[in-house]
Amino acid sequence: MSVATERSWVGDGARRALALGATALLMGTFLAVLSHVTDVAGGTDRLVLFVAGSLLAATVLARFLPAALAPILAAGLFAIGLWSYVQAVPNGELLLRSFDAVRADVVALLTGLSILRIAEAGVWAIGFAPAPTFLTWYLALRRHYVASAVSGSAALGFFVLTGDAGPIVALVGVVGAAGVVGFGELERHRGSVGQVETLVAVLAAMIVLAPLVSVVPGGAADPIVSAGSDGPETVEAGLLTGGDEVSVQGSISLSPKVRFTVESSSQEYWRVASYDRYTGQGWVRTGDDRPYNGSLAGPPGDATRLTQNYTTETSLSIMPAAWKPSTVSGDPADNARVTSLAGLQPDGTLTNGTSYTVTSQRPNWTADELRSAGEDYPDGIRSRYTQLPESTPERVANRTDRLTSNADTPYDTARTIERWLEGSKNYSLDVDRPDGSIADSYLFEMNAGYCTYYATTMATMLRTQDIPARFVTGYTPGQRVARDEWVVRGLDSHAWVEVYFPETGWVRFDPTPAESRSAVEESNLENARAGNESNVDTNRSEDGEWTPTPESTPTGGSADAEDTASTDSANPAGLQRAAEQDAPDAANGSATPAGGGAAGGTTSATNSSPLPELPSPSREQMAFALVALVGLAAGAHRTGLAERLYRALWLRYWPSGSPTETIEAAFERLEYLLADEHRPRRDGETPREYLAAIDADDRARRVGAIFERAHYGEAVSDADATEARALIDELRGERTPVLGRFRRSRERGPDSI
């Protein structure tokens, strides 16, 4: 193989590798979404197996399978995957026969229904993965790059429509698709290295500049505002929009605005929504909503009837109700919907002044009854409410095992975790949202957080013990302004946990420290009143809290109220033992001692530092920085800037050595300077002939003369080397820094350099 042929082959291989690398980037985006789905819903190992099989099949079949048959084979793979999903879903075949139902589900997915909301989402992801993986890779190997980009982009576009592909994933996918087409066409037409570098720089600019568009005032990155609120992002914005997904946020604020008033014979948590599927970064409610048909089933055990009358004081997209709602009346009831977890949702927005009435069946229970409830959970409850992402670190379960080692029942386990979280973490609204699992990070690496962190962590810890638990959002009772009336503000928005007990149903547990939370809320309200903010009070709330007499104090149904006087429910022995056994977790990265070390806010003097700790860059920031560097490097090389920067340093660097070596280095630098101003020295042209041909000045000719003596073995001295070096430094100093050309010296005349 000749040198020219070998260089051509290497160039073609590099261009082909870039095109296939872009294809892999495009495929990786929709596979990342699928891997997240299967991590949350189960089946990651099978997904890896199916994807690997699809890639292997595409690689082998690309050698002999005609391109016209590949889409047919991909369609067959998709049909098999769909049928597998149908078989896994209860009554799936019956659903498949109903064209209207299937069409409704497809439309729902294409208009924002997350894959994580559907039943058996992991099975669906595994069934979907082989077809686009096979077709995209097969077409790329056959050099049908545009068709490959279309196939991969269609798969990614589907996940963008469902809402499962976030902005970063979508951006990377777009860059991958552009790279497939761009590098593919360069490979097909044997594009030059310069063209490849230009495309790399353009793609890097796409990645780096695209996120900046969203931070323009009024753009997509403006603060999220919940329905009826104003100002920066609040707890309500993250929790109480009535949506099917909740993402745990970073730092948030509290809104003092009044949302609604409630008339009720007892104070309750005014529940809005609950969520069953934990994603590691937030919560999703699976299943479909249905129209309210006039009544809802009550809890499985004994219950007390409770009536509440709600009046909105602003526009709301939610319908609060005490657990467990059974009937709704009033105008909103006509079009109300019921979620898959028995919550209420309005059809649209409730305008200011809207009233409705809810009758709830509040479960009756005692601590002893819950302790004796057992663990005979219905299969649907156990499978749905003990799910955890497969990526949940094992240390979460290990810590919970030690913490609850003396708890004999699910109730004692729940109370132990609840009390431990209350005492071991500080309450704060100013936190940095972790990148990994929220529960794991809060348990081991964070000292403070607010309600969503407490509730997410408690639900996760319970699930590691196979105890059904779910994440719930709503409002705390609010300000009591009469015996049977409460004023509820945005700052009362909250998240807590519900735990399932056989024969009783769902029971509320709240691991967030009540005193700390109330103090923050009261301070926020006082500041709003002092600043004369609007809509922070009603006529009845301006006079402060109404306090009932002891004999008129209503009894609540929460675990907190029922078990306050119980000495064994707090399980002090279990807490102490957990604290003693927590030391080994330090090796696993634990930064929070058990037993309340974080709550005291005490820091060891040996760990103090006079310098503030700089925040570590996130993975996204590091990735964007790397892409920016690659783009800058490609652009610098393409424009010649990199070569000029290198030569600028090279001209100033003189290697140490003998006089002969210094003189040879001087002439090498002279050749570079003269080539930049005139032309390079031709093959076979002696230094003297070259200098004469370009009419070099006396300084250049002197360096050439010294070089000839050294090159042909004549004796040269340190003085000769010093002279040659000085002349080159003088010539270099006359170059224009950017363009590299020499400045003409008037003193030397028009013919001088």
N, C-alpha and C positions, 0 to 999 in steps of 0.2 A: 504493500500500500504506500503510495507516494505521500509526501508531507502535505501537499495541497489537498489531496483526497482525505487524509486523516483529519486535517483541520476542518474541512467541510463536514465530515461525519460528526466530529465533536460538536460543532455549532448546531447541526440539526438535532442532535441528542439533547443539547441544552434547551433549545426552543421547545422541543417535545416535552421535556420535563416540566418546563414552566406552564405549558398548556394543561398538562395532566395535574400539576399542582393546583392550578386554579380550579380545575374540576373537583379535585378533592376538597378544596375550600368551600365550594358551592354545596357539595354533598354533605360536608361536615355541618353546615348550618341547619339543614332539616334533620339530620341525624342527631344533632345536639338537642333539638326540641323533643324528638322521639325518646332519646335517652333520659331526658328529664321526666317525661311522662312515665316511662317504665320504672325509673328510680322511685317515683312517688307511689305509683299504683302497683308495682311489682313486676318482675319478669326481665330484669336487666340482663341476666346471663343468657336467656333465650334470645333477646334482641341482638346481642353481640354475635351469637351463633348464626342467626338468620342473616345478618348483615354481612358477616364474613363469607357465608355460603353464596350470597348474591354477588359479592365482588369476585369470588373465585370463579363462579359460573360465567360472569361477564368476561373475565380475562381469558378463559378457555374458549368460549363460544365466539369471541371476537375474531378468532383465527379462521373460522370456516362458516359461521352462521350468516346467511344473507341479511343485509340490513332491513329488508322489507319484513322479515319474520320476527325481528326483535320486538317491535311493539306488540305483536300478537302474543309472544311469550310473556311479556310484561303484563299484558292484560290478564292472561291466565293466572300469573302469580297474584295479581290484585284480587281476582275473583276467589282464589283459594283462601287468601288472607281474610277477605270479607266474610266468607262462609265460616271460617274458624271463629270469627268474632260473633257471628249470629248464633253459633252453637253454644258459645260461652254465656250469652245473655239469656236470662230467664224469659221464656216465651219468645225467643228471638225469631224462630221460624214463622210464628204467627205474625210478628211485627213485620217481617220481610214481605209477607203476603199482602199487607196493607200498604198500597202504594202511597196513599195520602200521608200515612205516618212516616214512611221513609222519606218522602219528599219534604215533609216538615222538618225532620231531623237534619237533612242535608242543608236546607235553607238556613236553619238555625246555626249550623256550623259555619256557613259562609257569611253570616252576619254577626259573628262575634261569640258564639258558644264555644267555650274552651273545651279542648279534648279532655281535660281533667274532670270536667263535669259529667261526662258520660259514664255509664256503667261499664265495668271491665275495661277501663281506659288502657291498662297495660296490654291486654290481649289485642285491643284495636291497634296500638302502636306497633306491636310485633307483626300483625297481619298487614299493616300498611307499608312497612319498611322495605321489603324485598323488591317490589316493583320499581319504584323510582331509583333505588340504588342500582339495580341491575341495568336499567335502561340508560341512565346518565353515564355510568362508567363504560358500558358497551359502546355507546355512540362516540365517546371521547377516544376510546382505543381505535375505533374505525375512522378517526379523523373527521367525523361529522360534528364539528364543534358547535355550530349554531344550534343544531338539533339537541345536542347534549345540554347546552345552556337553557334551552326552552324546557326540557324535561325537568332539570333540577330546579329551575326557577318556578315552574308550576307547582312542584311539591312545596317549596318554601313559601310561595305566595298563598297556598292554602292555609299554612300555619299563621301567616300574617293576618289573614281574614278571621281565623278563629281566635286571634289574640294571644296565642301561645308563643309566638316569636316576638320578642321585644325589639326595641329600636336597634340595639347593638347587633343582634343576630341578623336582623333584616339588612342592616348596612353591610355587614360582612358578606352576606349572601349576594347582594347586588354587586359588590366589588368582585366576588368570585365569578359571577356570571359574566361581567365585563371582561375579566381576565381570561375566561375560557374562550370567548369570541376573539379578543384582541391577540392573545398569545397564539391561539389556534390559527388565526389568519397569518400571523407572522411566520408560523411554522410551515404552513402550506405554501407560502410565497417566499420562503427563505429570507426572512427579514434580517436586517443588519443588527449588530450589537447596539448601535446607537438608537435604533427604533425600539428595541427591547427596553433600553434604559429609559427612554421617553415614556413608554407605557407604564413602567414601574413607578416613575415619578408621578404620573397622572393618577394612577390608582391609589398611591399613598396620599396624595392631596385630597382625593375623594373621601378617604377614611378620616383624615385629620380635620378637614374643614366642615364635613357634614354635621357633626354634633354642634359646631359653633352657630349654625343657623338657628338652632332651637333655643339659644339663650338671648336672642334679640328680644327686647321688651315687647310684650304682647304676643310672643311666639309660643311654641309648644311647651317651653320650660317654665312658663309662668306658674306661680304657686297654685296648687290645687285648692279649690274652694268647694266645700260641701253645699248641698242645697240649702238655701236660706241663710248662709253665713257670709261674712265678709272679712277680709284680712288674710293673713298668711295661713298656711296649712295647719289645720287643727286636728284633734283626735277624731272629730266627726268626719273630716275629709277622708281619713284613712279607714274608718270603721263603719260609719252609719249612713252610707249612700244607698243602702238597700240593695247592693249588688251581690253577685254570686261569688265574688272573690275578695279577699282581704289580704293586703300585703303589709307586713310589719314595716313601719317607717322609722326614720331617724328622729332627729329633734323635731318637736311639735309645740304648738301653743294651745291655749284654752280660750274658747269664746265665751264671754259673759252674757251673750244675747239670750233672751228668753225664747224657748222653742215651743213649749206647750204647757198647759196646766192639766192636772188630773184630780178628779174627785173620786175618792176610794175610801172604803171603811178601814183599810190598813195600808201601811206603807210597803211598797214592793220595789224590786228592780223592774223598771219598765223595759221589757225585753224587745229587741228589734229583729235580730237574726242569729242563726247558729250555723256552724260550719263543721263538716265531718272529715274532710280530707286535708291532711297536713302536707305541705309541699317542701318544708325545710325553710322557706322564705316567707310563708304566709299560709292562708287557709282558703279552701274552695268548698262550696256546697254542691254536691253532686245531685243528680236527679232533676226532674222537670217540675215547674210550677203547675198548678191547676186552678181553675176558677173556684171561688168559694161557693158552696152549694147550700148554705143555710146552717150548717152545724159541723163541728169537728169532734172527733173522739176524745174522751177524757183520758186521764192517766190510768194505769192498770190497777192501782190500789185506791184506798179511801182518799177522798178529797173534799175540800170545803169550797163552796160557791162564793166567788168574789166578783163584784161588779165595779167597773171603772168607767168614768165618763171623761173623755179626752177632748180638749179644745186647742187647736193649733193657734200659736201666736205669731207665726211666720209661715212661709211656704215650706212644706216638707214632702219628701219623696219616700217617707217611711210611715209605718203604722205601729207604734209601740203598743205592747199589751203584756200584762202579767202572765206568767206561765201557769197553767196551760190553757190557752184560749179555746173556748168551745163555741161561742156564738158572737156575732158582730151585728150591730144595727146602726142605722144612720145612713146618710147618702153614700159615704165611701164603701159601704158593704155591698152595694149593688154590683160593683165591678172589682171588688177585692179579689186577690189571688192568695193561694195558700202554697207555701214553699214545700219542698220535699221533706223538710224537717219540721213541718207544722207551724211555721211562722206566718205572719200576715204581711202582705204587701199591697199598697194601693195601685190602682191602674192609673198611672200618671202622677201628678203632683197634687197634694192637698193644699188648697189656698188658705191664706190667713183667715181665721175665724171658723174653719170647718170643725164640726163636732161629730163624734161617733162614740158608741158604747160597746164595751167588750165585757162579756161574761167569761170568767176563767174558772177552771177547776183546779184549785191549788192543792197539790199533794200534801196529805197529812202523814207525818212520820215522827218518830223519836229516835234518838241516837241508838238505843238498844235494838229497836226494830231494824235499823240499817245495819248494825253489826251482825245481826242474825239473818240478814237477807240472803247470804250465800253467794255463789258464783254461777248459778244456773242461768246464764244469759242466753236469750234466743240467738240462733245462729246468725241471723241478719244483723243483730246488734253487735255481736262479738266481731264479725268480720269487718263491719263498716267502721267501727269506732275504736279499734285497736291498731289500725293501719299506721305505719310509719315509713318514711322514705328509706330505701335500702342503704343509703349513704349516711344514715344517722350513726354517729360514732358509738362504738360499744361502751365507751366510758360513761355515757349517759345512763345506760342500764346498770352499770357497775356501781355508780354513785348512788342511784336510787335503791339498789339492792341493800347497800350498807345502811343508808339512811332509814329504811323501813324494815330493818331486820327483826325488830321486836313487834311489828304490827301484824296482828293475827288475822285481820279481816280487811276487805277492800275499803271499808269505811275508815278504819284506823290508818290505813295506808294513805288515804286521801287527806285526812286531818293532819297527819305527820308532815306530808309534803307541803300542805297549805301553811301550817305554822312555821315550818323551816324557811320557806321563801319569804314570809312576812318578816322574819327576824334576821335573815342573812343578807338581804339586799336593800340598798337605799332606793328611795323613790325619787326620780328625777325625770323631767321632760327634756333635758338637754343631753342627748346621747348620740353616739355615732352608730349607725346601723351596720352590723357586721356583714361580711361577705358570705360566710358559710351558713351552716345550720343555726337558726336563731336560738333554739333551745340549748344547743350545745354551747354556743358562744356565751349566752346569758348565764348558764350554769357554771362555766369554768373560767371565763375570761372577762366578764363585765361585773362591775360592782354596783351598778345602778341602772334603773330603767323605769318604765311606766307600765300601765295595766296590760298592754298587749304582750310585753315581754314576760311578765309574771304568769299570765294566763296560758300563753303558748308553752312556756317551760313546764308548768304544772300538768297540762294535758299530755305533753310528751312523756314526762316521767311516769304518769299513770299508765300510759299505753305500753311502756316497757315492762310493766307488771301485768299486762293483759287485762287491765281494768278499762272498760269502755268509758271514754271521756270525749268531750267536744268543746270547741271554742265558741263563746257566745258574746254578742255585742248588744248594747242598749244603753240605758241611763240608770244611774243610781236614783234614789227617791227624789232628791232635789230639796228645795227649801219648803218646809211645812209652814203654811200660812193660816191654817185653820185645822180643826179636829180631823176633817176629812178632805183636805185640799193641799196639793203640792204644786209649786212652781218649778219647772225643770228648765235648766239652761244648757247651753252648749258645753259648758265646763263640767256638767254632770255626765257627759258621755263616757262610756266605760266598757271594759271587756272583762269577762270572768269565765269560769269553767263550770260545766255541768257533768255530773257523774251518774251513770246508770246503775240502779239497784233493782233487782227482780222484785216484782209485786208492788213496787213504789213508783218506778219510772225515773225521770231525770231530777237530780237534786243539785242545787247551786252551791258552789264553793268559790270563795273569793280570796286569792292569795296576796292581793295588793294591800299594803299597809294602809288601813283606813284613816288613821290620824294624819299621816304624812300627806296623803292625797287630799284630805279635807282642808288641811292648812294651806296647801298650794292653791286650791280652788277659792278659798275664802279671801286670800290675799289678792288673787286676780280680780275677784268681784269688787273688793274695796277700792282697788286702783281704778277700776272702770267707773265706779260711782264718783270717786274723787275727780275724775277727768270729765264728768258729765257726759259719758257716752250714752247714746240712745238705746232704747229697747233692752235695758238690763234689769228693769223692774216692772211689775204690774202694780196696780193700785194697792193690792193686798200684800205685796212682798217688801214694800219700802220700810215697814215697821219692824222688820227682823223676823226671826224664827218664832213660831208658836210652840210653846212648851206644854205638853199635856201633864196633868196631875198623875202621880204614880198609879192610882187605881184605874185611870183611863188609858194607860199605855197599852197599845195593841201589841199582840204577840205576832212575831214574824214566822216565816216558814223556812228560813235559811239555816244552813249548817252552823253559821256563826252564832245566831241567836239561840238555837236549840241546845248547843253544846258548850256554852260559855262557862257554866259552872262545873263542868265535868273535869275531874282531876286526871283521870286516866286517858282521856281522849287526846290530850296533847302529847302523850307518850314521851315524857321527859327522859325516861331511860333510853328510849330509842334515839332521841336527839343527841344525848350525851355520847352514846356509843358511836353514832355516826360521826360526831365531831372527832372522837378519838381515832377513828379508822380512816379519816379523810386524808391523813398525811401522805399516804402513798400516791395520791392523785397529783401531788406537786410535780412528780416526775412526768406526768402526762400533760402538763401545761396548765394546771389549775391555778388560778390567781385569786380565788375566793375561798377562804376557810369556812368550814361549816360551823354552825352554831352561833352565827351572828357577828363574825369578825368584821364583815364589810359594813354592817349597819352602824358600828360605832364610829366609823370614819377615822380610825387611828392608823397612822402610818409609821412604820419603824424608822428610826433616825438613820439606820444604815442604808435604807432604801431611798432616802431623800436626795434630791439633786438640785443645785441652784439654777440649772438650765431647764427651760421648759422642754418637755418631750415633744419632738416633732412627729406629726402623724405619718404613718407609713403609707406610701402610695398604694392605691387599690390595684387589683389585677388589670382592670380596664385601663387605668391610667398608665401602667407600665406597658401594656400592649400598644396603646396609642403612641406612647413615646418611642417604642421600638419601630413602629410603622413609620413615624415621622423621620427617624434617623435613617431608615432604609430609603425612604423617598428622597431625603436630602442628599444621601450618598449617590443615588442613581442620577439625580438631577445635576449634582456637582460634577460627576464623571461625564455626563452627556454634554455639558456646556464647556468642559475643559477646565472648570474651576478647580477640581480636585488635583489635576495634573499641575496647574499653576501654583497651587498652594504647596504641593510637594516640592516643586522645583524651587520655589522661593526659599523654603527651608534648606533644600539641598545646596543652593548657591551659597548659603551662609555657613554651611557646615564643612569644615576641613578635616579630613582624616589625619591622624597622627602617623608618622612613618619617616622614611628616609627622604632626602631631598629629591631623589628621582621620583618617588611616589607622589610627593607634593606637586612637582612640576607636571606630571601626567594628569593629576586631578585638576590642575589649573587649566591645562589645554582642553580637557573634557568640558569644563565649564565655559571656556571660550567658545568652543564649537556650538554649545547650546545657545549662548547669547547671540552669536552671529547668525545662526540658523533662524532665530526668531526675528532678526532684523533684515536678513538678506535671503539666504537659502541654506539648506544643509550641504555638507560636503559630500560629493559624489563618490561612488565606488571607484577605486583606482586613482583618485585625485590626491596628490601629496599635500601635506599641510601648507608648503610654500606656494604651490599652484593655487590652492583654494584661497589663501589670503590675497594673492595677487588678483584672482578672478573677481573677487568682490570688492577690491580696492579698499582693503582694511587699513585702518590708521596705524600710526607708528607704535602705539601701545600693543595692539593686537599682533603686529609683526614681531615685536620684541618678545612677546610670550611664545610665538611660534618658533623663533630662533632658539630660545632656551629649550623648548621642547625637543627640537631636532637634535640638539647636542645630547640631551639626556636619552632620547630614544635610540640614537645610534651608538650609544655606549661611551660617549665622551664624558670626561669628569665634570660633574656639577657640584656646586657647593651649597651650603645653607643660605648663603647670601643670594644665590640664583633663585632658590626656592622662595625666599622671602620676597624678592623682587616680583616674581611671577604671581605670587599670591596677592601682593599689593595692587598690581595692575588689574587683576581680575576684580578685586573689590572696588576699584575705582570705576571700572566699566559697569559693574553691577549697580553701583550707586546712581548711575545716570539713566537707568531704565525707568519708564513710567510704571508705577506700582501695579496698575490694573491691566493695561494693555501689553505691558512688557516691552514696549519700544524704547529706544534710546532718545534722550533729550539732545537735540543738536546744540553744540557749544559754539557760540558766536566767536569766541576767542580763537577756536581752532580752524575756522573757515568752513565753507560749504562742503568740502570734500571729507571732512573729518567725521568721526562717529560721535 
